[in-house]
């Protein structure tokens, strides 16, 4: 089996487009890296491929291996696609935050679902509970393999060697990079690339209110893919120039504005990075060239971000005119 062939050969090298309508009257240039154009629909295709490819090269896995990972969405979908192509079983450990849409994609991709219904009793978070389930499955299934997206350095190295290099090759000068955080793999890889290559790019980490990554004030978060219930091992604050927290409402309005003004239907974290640019606009150098990473497709949020009824029910208010 060719680890670099078929559908795997088109992961990465995603397009970069200027957001010419959304920021038309602003003294800055904003370019969107369309990670949603990866075959699995998100930026997670990159680290998923690198983690599997390196394990394959090292002889840790092969046809017939059972791969087990904890993921609430995009990483699971990426791994399901890759494992199916390479002839491996994949078990995705999920929790109630996983959308029905993503579950359907996973099942259609051949993934097996292991559902964790209750959060960890000590922390109240689902992630520790999912990780405990992963460990149980590894103990029960001989020869099974855990990529461990949370601590596998190939997660962020995928973005170091591909994502940020592509952005620089496509844009040349990059004054600001806006990147949503969850496992912090994308942020870490891009920021390390900037540091190691002596670039003047300012790294802006975009987190959601209620996340534990940069704040001790944990609270409910409505959307997967932005924020986390723990501080991820990949998080390094010394390579970040600015941290911007956005609200769930900011995420919704950012996504809707992106769809209305640019005809780009992107996922929740993308709305967050658009909102972060809006929040920081007065601080940015006039004429600044900004890159934002649009992490995944919007179709996965049809029942939430793009549902007027859901928004009304969750927030008790509708979208203002011009944002729908």
N, C-alpha and C positions, 0 to 999 in steps of 0.2 A: 504493500500500500504506500502511495506517495504522500508523505506528510506535507508536501508543499503543493500538491496538485489539486485539480478540480475546483470545488467551491472555495477551498482554503486559499487558493492562489489570488483571489480577488479581495481578501481582507486587507484593509488599509488603503493608502493612497486616495483618500476621500477628497471630495471637492471643497473648495473654499470660495464663498460668495460674499460680495459686499452687500450689507444691509442698507441699500440706498434709499428706501422709503421710510423706514422706522426712525432713522436718525438724519433725515434730510435737512432739517433746519438747525442742525447742531454742528459746532465747529470741531468735529472729530470724524474719523473714518472707522467704521466697525465692520469687521469681516467675520463670518461664521464658518467654523470648521464643521462640516456636515457628517459627523460620525454616525448619524442615523442612516447613512447610505451604505454602511457595511452590510454584508449579506444577512447577518443575524439581527440587524436592525439597531445596533448600538456600538459604542466604543469598547464594550466588553469583549468583542470578537478578538481584539488585539491581544490582551493579556491571556484570554482563554487559549488562544492558539499557541502563544509562546510557552505557557505552562505545560500544555500537553506535548508540544513539539520537543521541549527539552527533556521531559520525562521519557518520551519515546526514544530519543537519541541515547539516553542513559540506560535503556533497557529496563526501566521500572514498570513500563506498561506496554501493551501490544494488543492485537486483536483478541477479543474475549475478556479483557480486563473490565472490572466493574469500577467505574469512576463515581465517587460520592462527593457532593459539594453542598454547602449551605448557601442558598441564594434566594432572595425574594423576587427575582425577576430576570434582569438582563444577563447576568453571568450564567445563570442556569440555561437560558435560551441559547447562548453562545456555545456552552459546553455540550448541550444536547445536539446541536447541529454538527459540531466537530466530532463528537463521539460516534454519532450515527454514521458519518462518512467513513470513519476509520474502523468500524466494526466493533465498537465497545459498548457495553451497557452503561447507562448513566442514571443515577438516582439523585434527584433534586430534593433536598430537605427544605421545606417551605413553612410559612406560618400564615396566619389570617390576613396579613398585610398584602400577600400576593394576590393580584387581581385575577378574576375569573378568566379574563382575556389571556393573561400570561399562562395560566394553568392549561388552557385549551391549546396554546401554541406548544407548550412543553409536551403535552400528550401527543399532539400531532407529529412532533419531532421524534417521538419514540422514547421520551424520558419516562422514568418511573417516578411517582410522586410519593414522598414520605412527609406526612403532614404533622406539624407540631402545633397542637391546639392551645397549649398553656404556656405563658411566659415563665422565665426562671423565677422561682419563689423568692430568691434573695434580692435580685436586682429589679425584678419586674419587667425585664426586657426579654424579647424573644431571641435575640442573637445568642446569648449564652445557652439557652435551651436548645436551639438548633445545633450548636456546636457539640453539646453533650450527645444529641441524637446521632450526629456524624460519627463520634467516637464509638458509640454502641454498634452502629452498622459496620464500621471497619473491623471491630472485634468479631462480629458475627459472620462476615463474608470473607472467605480466604482469598488472599491475593488482591484485595480491593485497594484502591488508590484515592487519596484525598489531595487535590491540587492545593488546597488551602489558600484561597485568594487573599486572605487577610494578612498572611505573613510570607508568602512565596515571593521572593525578590523579582522573579520573572514577571510579576504583575506590573510593577512600575518600570522595569527595564523595557517592557514592550513599548511603553510610551516614550521612554528616553530614546530608543533607537528608531522609532517611527513617527509618532504623532508630532512631537515638537520639531523634529528635523523637517518634516513635511511642511509645517506651518512657516518655518523660517525660509525654506526653499521657495515656497509659494508667495510669501509676502516681502521677503527681504527684512527691512526694519520692522520690529514689533515693539511698540512702546509699552503696551499693557496686555497681559494674558488673563482673561477671566475664566476660572475653572471651578465647577461645582465639586464638592467633596463628599465622599462616603467612605470607601475603603482608603481613600487618599492616594490610590495608585496612579491615576492620571496626573494629579497635581504634583506628586513626588517626582515622577519621571520627567515631566516637562520642566519643573523647576531645577532639577539636577542638571538637565541638558543646558539650560540657560546659564547656570553657575559655571559649569565645566568649560563652556565655550566663551565665557567672558562677555555675554550679551548684556545689553542695558535694559532688557525687558523687566518691567515690574510685574510681579506675580500677585494676582488678586484671588484669594480663596473665597469662594461663595458657599456659605453654610446656611442652614435654615434654623429659625428660632425653635428651641426645644431640643436641638441636637447637643450631644455631650462632647463633640469634638473640640470645640474651643470655649465651652462654657459649662459651668457646673449646674446650671439651671435647666435640668431636663424636663421636658413636657411632651405631650402628644404631638406627633407629626403625622400629617394626613397622607403624605406621598412617599413611596419608596424611591430610592436612587439619589436622595439628597439628605445629608446628615447621617448620624449614627447614634446608637445608644451607648457606645463606648468610645474611648480614644483609640483609633486604629494604630497598629504598630508602625505603619508607614508615615504617620503624621510627624513632620519636622517643622516646627514654627520658625526656625532660624532661616529657612529658605523662602519664607513667605513675606511679602512686603506689606500686604494689607488684607484684612479679614472683613468681609461684609456679610452681615446676617440679613436674611430676607424672611418675610412672613409667608405663610401658606397663601394668603390673599395676593401677595406680590407674585407668587408663582403662577397663580391662575391668570392674573391680568397680563403678566409677561408673555405667557404662552398664547393667550388670545390676541395680543397685539402683534406678536410675531406671525400668527396665522393670517390676521386681517391685513397687515401692512406689507408682508413679504411673501405671503402664500406658502409659508413653511410651517407645517404641522409637526411640532416637536414635543418631546416629553417634558415632564414636570421640572427636572433640573435645568432644562434650557430656559424655561420661564424665569427661573431663579437667576441665571446669569444675565439675562436681559434686564431684569429688575435691578441687579447690582450695578450695571452700567448706568442706568438711570439715576440711582442713588449717588453714584460717584461723579456724575457728569461735571459738577462745578469744581471738582478737585483736579480733573484731568488737564494736562497741558493742552493749550489750543492747538488744533491740528493733529492731535494724537492719533496714532494708528493702533487700533485695538483688535485683538483676536478673541473670540468667544467660542467655547466648545459646546456645540449642540449635541448632547450625549446620545439621545435615543429618539425613536419615532413616537409621534403623538397618538397613533392608533391604539396604543396600549393604555391610553388614558381617556378613551371615549366615554367611559362611564363616570369619570370624575372631572378632570380639568375641562373637558369639552362637553359636559352635560349641564345645561342651564338649570335643570331640575335639581341635580345633585348639589350644585353651587348654592342655590336658594335654600336647600335643606341644611347644608353644612354651615353656611355663613349667615343665614338669615337675611340675606340681601342679594339682589341681582347685580349683574354687571352694569356699569354706567354705559351710556350711549357711546358708541365708537370702539368699545372693547369686546364686542361680540361678533 
